[in-house]
């Protein structure tokens, strides 16, 4: 019974990450199009790309369980 809960929790984390990833690519494509049609300065787009990308990388590390390694948790 506890294994079923772990599997369900892992699937929910993976689904959340997948939605985050899809949203990231959709929003970045939109921002890219707006930024480069309005101006030639890529700085704003790159700042948003790197900022949100770093949060996405942290989310990926959480889904893979890398934070559990540092806390000693075995999930």
C-alpha positions, 0 to 999 in steps of 0.5 A, a space after each residue: 500500500 505504501 509503494 502505491 502511494 510513492 508511485 502515485 506521488 512520483 507520477 504527480 511530481 512528474 506530471 507537474 514537471 511536464 506541465 512546467 516544461 511545456 509551459 516554459 517552451 510555449 511562453 518562451 516561444 511567445 516572448 521570443 516572437 514578441 521580443 524580436 518583432 518589437 526590438 533587436 535587443 535580445 537582453 530581455 529575452 535572455 534574462 527571462 530565459 535564464 531566470 525561468 530556466 534555472 527554476 525549471 532546473 531546480 524543479 527537475 532536480 526535485 522530481 529526480 530526487 536529488 534534494 533527498 540525497 542532501 537531506 538523507 531522505 530515501 524516497 
